[in-house]
Amino acid sequence: MAGVPATILVVDDSPTKRYLLVSWLTRAGFTVWEAENGTEALARVGVDPIDLVVLDVRLPDLSGFEVCERIKADHPAIPVIHVSAHAVDVVDRTQGLTRGADAYLAEPIEPEELVATAHAVLRYYQARQRAELLAERLTGLADTTVAVHAAPTFARLLQEAAAGAAQIFRSPAVVVAETFDGDCLAGVAAGPGATAEVVPWVVDDTGVPTGATVRVDAPDGWGLVRWPDGDTVTVAAAKLREDRAPLYVVVPTATQTARTPVLVQLAQAVASAVEAQRSYDEEHRIAVTLQRSLLPRRLPDVAGLDLAVRYEPASAQTEVGGDFYELVMLDGHLLVAIGDVAGHSLHAATVMAELRHAMRAYAVEGHQPGVILERLNVLMRTLLRNELATLCILLLHPSTGRIRLASAGHLPALVTVDGRVEYVQQSAPLLGVRADRPEDLEFTLPAGATLVLYTDGLIERRDTTIDDGLAALAACATVVDDDLDGFCQRLLVELAPPEIHDDVAVVAVRRR
């Protein structure tokens, strides 16, 4: 810390010589400690806060060269100056410097020469330590920048930022930012290596200008963590846009160097990541709103049937997908459809919208499921080239339970009744592929049976096979809840992961 005198350990077995060395260095303003031999010196180095060692070459127990070598091996940042009361030749000087000493002074030693050498060596080491500290902090800054930009959620971003700041400055750290919804949250890390937490926190942003600013505050105003006693906190604020709340990075003032370069760069890097996360959250919300607006707003009321659906978009950190479903009464039949456009993006959602509207138009014209799929396939290969989609369409006659079904590469429908589960499989190419298609399947849904259609987000996992997913769905569907909505919800709870990475659509039709 600036203003604190350096501490020097003088190691010499001669009381007279040691007295002179101590006197000269003390008068020069250094704090000086003494040791009579190499063993005592080695015991003190690394335990006491020593900045420099002035070391006699000839000691009664160990050679000064050996003592220097051992000091440098364990504490390379502590400089050593060899002194010798005897005439020495070039070999001795060379050995001393080769084995780690930073300077070599021989009799006669002048006080001014000793003091000047001590100052020069300390200046070099202090400059090197500052450079090493800056390099270490810049490495931590780079790692933290990558981590915050890769964070999948806003809360995770704040955790990574707080943990990174604590690691960079080896201290407690707080990072505060405002979400897209206007909630002010703080990432808090008690110290390097500590698990960061996210808590609500409100900051008065009055007067904070656009750009990067640094100020020193009393720690009481940032009582999110225990700060070092007797110290203030340095607050870096980064405000990238006038219409956005600033981001704050708070650390103890004692950790900072002149101009606080790393702290300012950290605040700007995290603010950039926060802005990207806000923009992504906003775009994702718009896309999900658009996607939901393209799905049926209400289910038809059909005598003799219970209907239920569940649609869960992918988690906020995942792009929207192209899952869709349809339930509508047409000419005395219930049209049920479920599909999934390949890809995850706003583009996939718009392709989904085109397919759904075209499917509805072809269905209104009175075409059977297989014909609808054929026409949709022509549409895709003509106007939506390079797009692929799966789709299952069926027409159900409510009073008789007769079903006519056609699939285009979609997962098999499931029929469950009285604890028995059966998959209705029709192997057929995806939409967008030029290939022959099979005839429609025809079967009857018995009274009391439930038909379940779903998209792959319900059962597909990276760590399991599709057969495992189908088996898990069959096991869950052996019992159908009286409340069909509750049944669909249970399927999501039991089968879908806590953090949904793909859209999930489930349609259930029960014949009374």
Solvent accessible surface area in square Angstrom, and as a share of the most:
residue,aa,sasa,rsa
1,M,192,0.86
2,A,101,0.78
3,G,82,0.79
4,V,101,0.58
5,P,71,0.45
6,A,16,0.12
7,T,15,0.09
8,I,0,0.00
9,L,0,0.00
10,V,0,0.00
11,V,0,0.00
12,D,1,0.00
13,D,64,0.33
14,S,38,0.25
15,P,96,0.60
16,T,97,0.57
17,K,23,0.10
18,R,27,0.10
19,Y,153,0.58
20,L,76,0.38
21,L,4,0.02
22,V,26,0.15
23,S,21,0.13
24,W,41,0.14
25,L,0,0.00
26,T,72,0.42
27,R,174,0.64
28,A,38,0.29
29,G,45,0.44
30,F,17,0.07
31,T,53,0.31
32,V,25,0.14
33,W,73,0.26
34,E,76,0.34
35,A,1,0.01
36,E,94,0.42
37,N,42,0.22
38,G,0,0.00
39,T,83,0.48
40,E,63,0.28
41,A,0,0.00
42,L,39,0.19
43,A,68,0.53
44,R,64,0.23
45,V,8,0.05
46,G,46,0.45
47,V,119,0.68
48,D,39,0.20
49,P,103,0.65
50,I,12,0.06
51,D,62,0.32
52,L,0,0.00
53,V,0,0.00
54,V,0,0.00
55,L,0,0.00
56,D,11,0.06
57,V,6,0.04
58,R,114,0.42
59,L,20,0.10
60,P,94,0.59
61,D,65,0.34
62,L,40,0.20
63,S,48,0.31
64,G,0,0.00
65,F,16,0.07
66,E,62,0.28
67,V,0,0.00
68,C,0,0.00
69,E,75,0.34
70,R,113,0.41
71,I,1,0.01
72,K,33,0.14
73,A,81,0.63
74,D,104,0.54
75,H,58,0.26
76,P,82,0.52
77,A,39,0.30
78,I,21,0.11
79,P,2,0.01
80,V,0,0.00
81,I,0,0.00
82,H,0,0.00
83,V,0,0.00
84,S,1,0.00
85,A,48,0.37
86,H,102,0.46
87,A,103,0.80
88,V,30,0.17
89,D,83,0.43
90,V,117,0.67
91,V,105,0.60
92,D,31,0.16
93,R,96,0.35
94,T,73,0.43
95,Q,63,0.28
96,G,0,0.00
97,L,88,0.44
98,T,105,0.61
99,R,73,0.27
100,G,25,0.24
101,A,10,0.07
102,D,50,0.26
103,A,17,0.13
104,Y,18,0.07
105,L,14,0.07
106,A,18,0.14
107,E,80,0.36
108,P,112,0.70
109,I,14,0.07
110,E,95,0.43
111,P,42,0.26
112,E,126,0.57
113,E,79,0.36
114,L,0,0.00
115,V,29,0.16
116,A,59,0.46
117,T,24,0.14
118,A,0,0.00
119,H,74,0.33
120,A,44,0.34
121,V,15,0.08
122,L,11,0.05
123,R,151,0.55
124,Y,126,0.48
125,Y,11,0.04
126,Q,78,0.35
127,A,46,0.36
128,R,77,0.28
129,Q,81,0.36
130,R,144,0.53
131,A,60,0.46
132,E,89,0.40
133,L,66,0.33
134,L,80,0.40
135,A,55,0.43
136,E,89,0.40
137,R,18,0.07
138,L,71,0.35
139,T,82,0.48
140,G,16,0.16
141,L,17,0.08
142,A,54,0.42
143,D,91,0.47
144,T,8,0.04
145,T,38,0.22
146,V,105,0.61
147,A,31,0.24
148,V,1,0.01
149,H,94,0.42
150,A,76,0.59
151,A,11,0.09
152,P,51,0.32
153,T,44,0.26
154,F,17,0.07
155,A,43,0.33
156,R,110,0.40
157,L,1,0.01
158,L,0,0.00
159,Q,60,0.27
160,E,47,0.21
161,A,0,0.00
162,A,0,0.00
163,A,36,0.28
164,G,11,0.11
165,A,0,0.00
166,A,0,0.00
167,Q,78,0.35
168,I,9,0.04
169,F,4,0.02
170,R,139,0.51
171,S,8,0.05
172,P,18,0.11
173,A,0,0.00
174,V,0,0.00
175,V,0,0.00
176,V,1,0.01
177,A,1,0.01
178,E,52,0.23
179,T,20,0.12
180,F,62,0.26
181,D,87,0.45
182,G,41,0.40
183,D,82,0.42
184,C,32,0.19
185,L,37,0.18
186,A,0,0.00
187,G,0,0.00
188,V,18,0.10
189,A,0,0.00
190,A,68,0.53
191,G,12,0.11
192,P,57,0.36
193,G,76,0.73
194,A,38,0.30
195,T,121,0.70
196,A,7,0.05
197,E,110,0.49
198,V,43,0.25
199,V,49,0.28
200,P,109,0.69
201,W,68,0.24
202,V,131,0.75
203,V,23,0.13
204,D,113,0.58
205,D,52,0.27
206,T,117,0.68
207,G,74,0.72
208,V,18,0.10
209,P,72,0.45
210,T,70,0.41
211,G,33,0.32
212,A,42,0.32
213,T,51,0.30
214,V,60,0.35
215,R,89,0.33
216,V,89,0.51
217,D,34,0.18
218,A,63,0.49
219,P,36,0.23
220,D,131,0.68
221,G,53,0.51
222,W,10,0.03
223,G,54,0.52
224,L,34,0.17
225,V,26,0.15
226,R,190,0.69
227,W,20,0.07
228,P,61,0.38
229,D,122,0.63
230,G,93,0.89
231,D,29,0.15
232,T,55,0.32
233,V,0,0.00
234,T,3,0.02
235,V,1,0.00
236,A,1,0.01
237,A,2,0.02
238,A,2,0.02
239,K,23,0.10
240,L,82,0.41
241,R,101,0.37
242,E,132,0.59
243,D,101,0.52
244,R,45,0.16
245,A,22,0.17
246,P,4,0.02
247,L,4,0.02
248,Y,3,0.01
249,V,0,0.00
250,V,0,0.00
251,V,0,0.00
252,P,1,0.01
253,T,39,0.23
254,A,70,0.54
255,T,25,0.14
256,Q,31,0.14
257,T,67,0.39
258,A,73,0.57
259,R,212,0.77
260,T,19,0.11
261,P,48,0.30
262,V,5,0.03
263,L,0,0.00
264,V,31,0.18
265,Q,79,0.35
266,L,0,0.00
267,A,1,0.01
268,Q,80,0.36
269,A,20,0.16
270,V,0,0.00
271,A,6,0.04
272,S,48,0.31
273,A,2,0.02
274,V,2,0.01
275,E,27,0.12
276,A,56,0.43
277,Q,19,0.08
278,R,12,0.04
279,S,37,0.24
280,Y,64,0.24
281,D,27,0.14
282,E,62,0.28
283,E,111,0.50
284,H,20,0.09
285,R,118,0.43
286,I,108,0.55
287,A,8,0.06
288,V,20,0.12
289,T,85,0.49
290,L,69,0.34
291,Q,0,0.00
292,R,113,0.41
293,S,57,0.37
294,L,29,0.15
295,L,9,0.05
296,P,24,0.15
297,R,221,0.81
298,R,192,0.70
299,L,53,0.26
300,P,27,0.17
301,D,146,0.76
302,V,9,0.05
303,A,90,0.70
304,G,28,0.27
305,L,6,0.03
306,D,34,0.18
307,L,28,0.14
308,A,0,0.00
309,V,24,0.14
310,R,65,0.24
311,Y,16,0.06
312,E,59,0.27
313,P,25,0.15
314,A,3,0.03
315,S,22,0.14
316,A,55,0.43
317,Q,39,0.17
318,T,25,0.14
319,E,88,0.40
320,V,4,0.02
321,G,1,0.01
322,G,0,0.00
323,D,0,0.00
324,F,1,0.00
325,Y,14,0.05
326,E,2,0.01
327,L,5,0.03
328,V,41,0.24
329,M,67,0.30
330,L,39,0.19
331,D,145,0.75
332,G,44,0.42
333,H,64,0.29
334,L,0,0.00
335,L,0,0.00
336,V,1,0.00
337,A,0,0.00
338,I,0,0.00
339,G,0,0.00
340,D,23,0.12
341,V,1,0.01
342,A,58,0.45
343,G,42,0.40
344,H,77,0.34
345,S,33,0.22
346,L,88,0.44
347,H,105,0.47
348,A,3,0.02
349,A,0,0.00
350,T,54,0.31
351,V,1,0.01
352,M,0,0.00
353,A,13,0.10
354,E,90,0.40
355,L,0,0.00
356,R,16,0.06
357,H,97,0.43
358,A,19,0.15
359,M,0,0.00
360,R,84,0.31
361,A,52,0.40
362,Y,44,0.17
363,A,8,0.06
364,V,105,0.60
365,E,111,0.50
366,G,57,0.55
367,H,41,0.18
368,Q,72,0.32
369,P,0,0.00
370,G,17,0.17
371,V,64,0.37
372,I,1,0.00
373,L,3,0.02
374,E,79,0.35
375,R,100,0.37
376,L,0,0.00
377,N,3,0.02
378,V,81,0.47
379,L,36,0.18
380,M,0,0.00
381,R,68,0.25
382,T,76,0.44
383,L,126,0.63
384,L,21,0.11
385,R,172,0.63
386,N,156,0.80
387,E,33,0.15
388,L,70,0.35
389,A,1,0.01
390,T,27,0.16
391,L,1,0.00
392,C,2,0.01
393,I,0,0.00
394,L,0,0.00
395,L,23,0.12
396,L,0,0.00
397,H,58,0.26
398,P,20,0.12
399,S,81,0.52
400,T,67,0.39
401,G,0,0.00
402,R,109,0.40
403,I,3,0.01
404,R,76,0.28
405,L,2,0.01
406,A,4,0.03
407,S,9,0.06
408,A,0,0.00
409,G,29,0.28
410,H,13,0.06
411,L,32,0.16
412,P,12,0.07
413,A,2,0.01
414,L,0,0.00
415,V,19,0.11
416,T,2,0.01
417,V,22,0.13
418,D,124,0.64
419,G,45,0.43
420,R,155,0.56
421,V,43,0.25
422,E,120,0.54
423,Y,59,0.22
424,V,23,0.13
425,Q,107,0.48
426,Q,16,0.07
427,S,94,0.60
428,A,18,0.14
429,P,30,0.19
430,L,64,0.32
431,L,0,0.00
432,G,22,0.21
433,V,56,0.32
434,R,192,0.70
435,A,49,0.38
436,D,140,0.72
437,R,41,0.15
438,P,60,0.38
439,E,146,0.65
440,D,25,0.13
441,L,57,0.29
442,E,102,0.46
443,F,41,0.17
444,T,57,0.33
445,L,0,0.00
446,P,61,0.38
447,A,67,0.52
448,G,43,0.41
449,A,0,0.00
450,T,1,0.00
451,L,1,0.00
452,V,0,0.00
453,L,2,0.01
454,Y,2,0.01
455,T,0,0.00
456,D,35,0.18
457,G,6,0.06
458,L,0,0.00
459,I,5,0.03
460,E,84,0.38
461,R,67,0.24
462,R,240,0.87
463,D,126,0.65
464,T,62,0.36
465,T,81,0.47
466,I,67,0.34
467,D,98,0.51
468,D,73,0.38
469,G,6,0.06
470,L,29,0.15
471,A,64,0.50
472,A,43,0.33
473,L,0,0.00
474,A,23,0.18
475,A,68,0.53
476,C,19,0.12
477,A,0,0.00
478,T,53,0.31
479,V,103,0.59
480,V,36,0.21
481,D,46,0.24
482,D,138,0.71
483,D,87,0.45
484,L,9,0.04
485,D,63,0.33
486,G,28,0.27
487,F,0,0.00
488,C,0,0.00
489,Q,73,0.32
490,R,58,0.21
491,L,0,0.00
492,L,11,0.06
493,V,103,0.59
494,E,94,0.42
495,L,22,0.11
496,A,13,0.10
497,P,39,0.25
498,P,148,0.93
499,E,74,0.33
500,I,26,0.13
501,H,93,0.41
502,D,33,0.17
503,D,0,0.00
504,V,0,0.00
505,A,0,0.00
506,V,0,0.00
507,V,1,0.01
508,A,0,0.00
509,V,1,0.00
510,R,39,0.14
511,R,39,0.14
512,R,158,0.58
